[in-house]
């Protein structure tokens, strides 16, 4: 084990920096810029049972310290992902990948997870019950403890691989959702997904996004994500993956001090595609300055 | 795709709304006219994508229109400033399809990639017909650049203050090009595609997140399914386009 190694649900990661779903495609584009095997793993684009076009344009808006997206789970569908994307990925990435799954019914989550669970390349399933940009699916499962638990149970019933449930910040009490997922058998939790938000164009006096609302990501949400990671990691025993506005090695360390076992990097990948590598390269120096040998020593360190 | 540091060599207004930005740096990832680069601007979260107007071994030149705060801030860039740039983005125009007498149509800031395209067609011994459309005389740009290439564009202005009064499509009567290339507002692209009987390629603008194909922010529906403007485009074959806008 190197000094950056962490263990996520029994699987060792060479470092805790994980590109987040929806900001890394299926990996190929980034393979043009760097060796993907430098990553511990990454979470691929949210996948549903059927192909989805997603929402109308515009799907992207900017914010002072971040961005809004309302992509709406565009993806080629699980069968195409398995037949086309995973074989292409196998040529450029030689470690287990996180399969991110979304759905519009409990049965859809279970059937997509069952198919991806059977793929040797998939190391973990990440169940997205928190997409704010689709109607009648995604976040509607993640804003109610009973519904989140039902999805978790259904996926656990068909999956042999560890199940990570990705939580929404758009709730009154994220801790109750986290506990419900843990009780239903979740092996880990990732949080947070994007924060429901909007922008209005002064020239047209209309919402910028065709979907009206979108999910805010980027450094604007880092303190919010950090607070939720702090609260949830105190309340559950399963590992927590901290997601939201991480841009630097210092941010990653802060997330881990709050209780995260690993961190995901999202919007920053779109702005600087080398962000994850830069964080991995910078982490040893940050640990040196803190007098820390192994990064696992800092997990939850801020809880005293 | 490459990520490089570029140095500003020149940032000059060409018209009240458009400016030329010359950047020095590694242009080796740019292989076709119609590709674009994406600039990281201090103080703005998302990068800004710009079609490459022209390029050589020393770097690139871009033409940008001031449309918002980001492009407004670009006007303050000075010689010697350093920018982080993703280069060689998008597919670009296919020169092999030009035939003997191609037509190049640009509208507004969409005239930008037509300069680099014209230069590379001329290198191949192909002389294009170039039609450039603007709103009015004071917005006409790149006239001298085309003249230095030995190309005399047909100009149109909506108010008739320079060249032919009207839209670029008003200048297409009687032309029978072997192929056409177009870049400009979607309404112009559609009108050109409908007016030209020849096959052609059209370059689309889009609001982008990443610019390199991973965020799915700029997707357009096409005859062969959803395509990313930034990665599968920005140039699409006429027969591939679904006109929903």
Interface residues (C-beta under 8 A of the other chain):
Chain A: X22 X23 X24 X25 X29 X30 X32 X33 X45 X53 X54 X57 X58 X59 X60 X61 X62 X63 X64 X65 X66 X67 X69 X71 X74 X218 X219 X267 X269 X270 X271 X272 X273 X274
Chain B: X1 X2 X3 X40 X44 X45 X46 X47 X70 X84 X86 X206 X207 X208 X209 X210 X212 X213 X214 X215 X216 X217 X218 X219 X220 X221 X226 X231
